[in-house]
Amino acid sequence: AVEAEDVLSEIVSSGLLLEREYGIYSFVHITLREYLAAEHIRDRNLVHVLIKVVDDPWRRETTLLYAARSDSSPIVAACLDSGTERTLALAFACATESRARSQQLRDRLEKTIRR
């Protein structure tokens, strides 16, 4: 049987995790953290978390990673409702990455482009 401490030690020595303080670990690469956050949000249907932070540049990559594997319609709608330059850019990026989105949102995006 493999012990949890042995697995943790192996992951730390591989460079994926860093012990920041005694017993407190974090992933070294931010992209891995963003990916895991996006997967957590997708798996637990927590898209509302991303909707609340559409204008936060720190959440952009997590949102795009979520959109790549999920229907980003709620996020695109929130971005269009916000209407800032940053959120409009995110709306278009999510629409490009997303697996599915509503025709109504595609029409709203097209209308936004023509302005």
Secondary structure, 3 states (H helix, E strand, C coil): CCCHHHHHHHHHHHCCEEEEECCEEEECCHHHHHHHHHHHHHHCCCHHHHHHCCCCHHHHHHHHHHHHHCCCHHHHHHHHHHCCHHHHHHHHHHHHHCCCCCHHHHHHHHHHHHC
